Amino acid sequence: MTQNEKKIDEFTGTETTGHEWDGITELDTPMPRWWLIVFYVCIIWSVGYWFWYPTWPTFSGDGERGGTVGSAQWTQYKQLEEAQAEIKALRAEYESRFEAASFKGVQSDPTLYAFALAGGKSAFGDNCATCHGTGGAGASGYPNLNDDDWLWGGTVDDIYQTVSYGIRSPHDETRFSEMPAFADILSDSEISDLAGFVAAKAAGVDMPDIGATLYADNCAVCHADNAGGDKTLGAPNLVDAIWFYGGTQGEIEAQIKKPKHGMMPAWQDRLSENTLRQLAIYVHSLGGGE
Amino acid sequence: MVVLLGIYYLAPFMRWDRGPHAPDQAILIDMTSSRAYFFFIDIWPQEIYYLTGILILAAIALFLATSLFGRVWCGYACPQTVWTDLFVWVERIVQGDRAKRQKLYKAAWSIEKLWKLGLTHFLWLVIGLLTGGAWVFYFNDAPTLLEQIIHFDVPWSVMGWIIALTGSTYVMAGFAREQVCTYMCPYARFQSAMFDKDTLIIGYDAERGEARGKHKKGDSWEGRGHCVDCTACVQVCPTGIDIRDGLQMECIACGLCIDACNDVMHKLELPADLIRYATTSSQDTRKTGTALPFKIWRPRTFYYAAIIAVVGAAILYGLLNRSLAEVHVLHDRNPLFVQLSDGSVRNGYDIRILNKTLEDKTYNLEVSGLNGLEMRVQGAGNLQAGALPVFAGSIGHFRVFLSAPKPGETRANIVFTLTDDQGVQYENYESVFVSGMP
């Protein structure tokens, strides 16, 4: 391989690169002229671009969140803000109408109702779906919001209160109740009898034996004589088909001995009043609302 | 040509009253609300097969015309030809005939040349703009859009289409011309499949013309053909073929060679029609001296006509029996089913009711297939399954909950039935009622 010496290919008359492999040489075909022109124009263009648009990343500086602001004063953050302002302006009309309307009023106005459901669904996905699931179907320990069994009440107002202040949350207005751990109060055999009584009652069989007395003495004060629960206390209905922590003998015993207590945060300080109301209406619409 | 262009430009301005809820433009393809209107018909996007049917009809009609008369579509009705003719006409008026044009192109740049070429291209662009401008009227309310265009207050989508169509008209009719027919048009490639011996084509009478050769005035015509090899037919051919070599793929049946040859024959005081419209069969029989009548009914044309009749009837039947309402049901997937406190099970459904009529209606939705099914409609106000309101020409969206005592099987098949307030029943929709994991 020699340098500084032009090698011309015999057949094509084109200059070669001088590289040779087993007698095969590579033609040094120049770039098409138009391509080169476009290339140079791009380079010139890029210089202007550097100054016109935010291009240089810096750790601090004039630009929002670091970086230069080009002479066009355009940033993606500004673009986002503008787009959001547009959407807010579009929503403003509905927001104010929604704010002025009662829950009943919203539920009878197709436009406002659709607005509430859309907002509620989006807020639900962002905030509630983590525990209750995207469809609100819940999981063991996290209530299913689609069914018609409500621990603390299923009217829109009840749901609004629960969402706003939470259950066993640090908020002063929180819904609160706590089932005692009966492992310290009753013996194992008594707990077993009690669990058997509750399971049988849920299945529709009344057993007027020792379990009934135990139930009346220990449980009825919160869960009611007919075991239908008490929504003001958050005491679950024990005779319906829905079990929060499971309905087998063993699961019931475990819950009597050392009850699990779920905690739901208060959302009042985190979400706007309109969002809370939208959430209440949305959850109510899932199918089980009272 | 004037008729075709007139239809193209004026059609979007025709009005057709459809009541207060629909546009009153006779022919309108409304992309934003996804509807197409054609006089008394309005097509929803899922009924696009009507358009397919019309395209099939158009294709077969083209096949039929081709097998009968050769390439008449190309020569007379194809937009490429119509617009090319229009552009050539402009060129001829501004720059003069072919000889003058050639001279103008070769001439050095002068004010006259600049003016003539500039005017030609300006007029071409104006025609292109009118073409592209007219096209967008089919997709928008024409008078409103015209006003917007006059005020230069046009949405970007419309502007883009106008620019693109103006550009393509300008390039295709101004520069590409018959290159499009030869190199781009797929129809040119397969049209020979529709040709047979009885298809009317442009043909050179080789029997009479050969052996060709130059002819001096006064020479005898004995022992030679009538073709004097003047190449007039080749010179006028827009696609640049020699018709005396027989029919070729490029031939668009414009007939310019016929006219050119007849002029020459007339000067030579020979009978006309050395090149003429004829069928291959008649060329053959002419040798034997018998005239052959033009055969219209052949198996091929019969098949094409039969297909047209069948497809046309199918479309007509479809349009006449078109359902004016539809129900679509989507079973909830999350959650699949809900256990209720009394032991029964509830399923949720998204129901869409399509009201294709031009008036507001209420529909009655019923469900069957499982014992003890109860239906509840979830929505604003007091919605009842017996009276679901849907506005004219729109889709009503409803949430419906079905509950039933836990059935034996985990998936029960159920059927939704839609009737309108007149009691007319529409197509049923099959769905499922799920009550447990499979």
Chai-1 contact restraints between the chains, C-beta under 6 A:
chainA,res_idxA,chainB,res_idxB,connection_type,confidence,min_distance_angstrom,max_distance_angstrom,comment,restraint_id
A,S108,B,A380,contact,1.0,0.0,6.0,A-B,restraint_1
A,S108,B,G381,contact,1.0,0.0,6.0,A-B,restraint_2
A,D109,B,A380,contact,1.0,0.0,6.0,A-B,restraint_3
A,P110,B,A380,contact,1.0,0.0,6.0,A-B,restraint_4
A,Y113,B,A380,contact,1.0,0.0,6.0,A-B,restraint_5
A,G135,B,N334,contact,1.0,0.0,6.0,A-B,restraint_6
A,G135,B,P335,contact,1.0,0.0,6.0,A-B,restraint_7
A,A137,B,P335,contact,1.0,0.0,6.0,A-B,restraint_8
A,N146,B,P335,contact,1.0,0.0,6.0,A-B,restraint_9
A,N146,B,V338,contact,1.0,0.0,6.0,A-B,restraint_10
A,D147,B,V338,contact,1.0,0.0,6.0,A-B,restraint_11
A,D147,B,L340,contact,1.0,0.0,6.0,A-B,restraint_12
A,D148,B,L340,contact,1.0,0.0,6.0,A-B,restraint_13
A,D148,B,S341,contact,1.0,0.0,6.0,A-B,restraint_14
A,D149,B,S341,contact,1.0,0.0,6.0,A-B,restraint_15
A,D240,B,S341,contact,1.0,0.0,6.0,A-B,restraint_16
A,A241,B,S341,contact,1.0,0.0,6.0,A-B,restraint_17
A,A241,B,G343,contact,1.0,0.0,6.0,A-B,restraint_18
A,I242,B,S341,contact,1.0,0.0,6.0,A-B,restraint_19
A,G287,B,F401,contact,1.0,0.0,6.0,A-B,restraint_20
